[in-house]
Amino acid sequence: MPKAAELHLGDKTIELPIVEGSEGERAIDITRLRSETGYITLDPGYANTGSCRSDITFIDGEKGILRYRGIPIEQLADRSSFLEVAFLLMYGSLPSGDQLSYFKNSIRQHTMLHEDFKKLYGALPKDAHPMAACSAAVGALATFYPDSLDPRDPREVEISVHRLIAKLPTMAAYAYKHSIGQPFMFPNNRYDYVGNFLWMMFGNPCEDYEVDETVRKALDLLFILHADHEQNCSTSTARLVGSSMVNLFSVISASINSLWGPLHGGANQQVIEMLAAIRDEGMTGREFVERAKTKDDTSRLMGFGHRVYKNFDPRAKIIKKACFDVLNKLGVHSKLLEIAVELEEIALSDDYFIERKLYPNVDFYSGVIYNAIGTPSNMFTALFAIGRLPGWIAQWIELHTDPDFKIGRPRQVYTGPNETEYTPLAER
Ligand code: ACO
């Protein structure tokens, strides 16, 4: 492998070092480009731009590989649990038994929200989208905990990390309860992390509620599969916002908003709404796929395509199998699942999708599971956010320990008007 790339610009030649990652990925280091040549690079959508070195998550989009800290996602999905994966991502290795029980215990002790949060939720309209509510509530944590806002103080970081992981499920469940006009359910610490979330979502003070083990396990699996995905849109948001040295709560509030978009995590809600529309309008799968291919029609086949995966998304494979298992165990017959399978079959044998290497992504089947366990579609992306939270935090922690740490500040190629004289109002 060459040690450097040569760049010829007019009569000048400069050498740009080549950086190689532990899995053989290669990058041209352009940090001296502007100072030595006056040029910058232009890369809309950052499709060719590495923003950092990272030890956390490895993806090979051609081979459909995803590993957290080196461990294949298939093994974690099969053998681990969400809080163990959260620990792995944030602290770099699998926890010992003692470390895991300390971690779980600490999370358990921080699940309650300050009572004044009820006023915050009360001020929101009933139909507030849960992602907007979660982003507002997470942002508000910075006002409740001014004692833990310093991103460079290890003790303050530790406590804010534990608070966030513990409280986000409570916040998401409160958003749901607010929207349906039911009383907020206090966390019940006899349950584990996921069981507690189900209790707060689906329990009510008038009835007994038993957490269904099939449902709990399915949700735990989905959280694991969503836990990190290297420099995606919401994670890059976490790094960019965090690079201003603002506190973790503000960082995560921004990432939640970024995840909400339909081209990112918001796609899971869009998928189920697409499947329901196909069912309700009596459209055939073929008709919808044809529509998704038409450029003048805005509907895409939601849950298909990925910037990095160009062969298959390993998460989608696991979720599809889980989808059949869970629905089978719950005895749910889902017309939406039938439509999803039909759409997948049609798209995977259609030249348009084959040529563009478009495959089902993580969002294609996850909504069918969420739907089968009784979650309303506007909550889907909030579930994604709970799953992705440890990944955002891990990347934020790594940002702050990176020897190359700098505030994130891209440049631009200006294409606006040249210097123009100000025209006084009377002369316009
Ligand atoms: N349906 C129909 N056509 C599609 C789809 C789709 N789902 N996805 C991409 N294409 C087409 C585009 O129109 C484009 O065609 P063209 O070359 O003829 O113009 C080509 O495939 C490339 O698409 P881009 O949008 O340029 O690819 P990019 O890498 O920028 O976008 C993205 C990836 C945003 C995921 C895209 O595939 C998409 O919009 N998918 C649907 C939304 C979705 O499922 N998002 C979730 C992604 S996973 C996640 O974030 C958790």
Residues whose N, C-alpha, C, O or C-beta is under 5 A from the ligand:
A	BS01	ACO	P262 L263 H264 G265 A267 A292 R300 L301 M302 G303 F304 G305 H306 R307 R356 N361
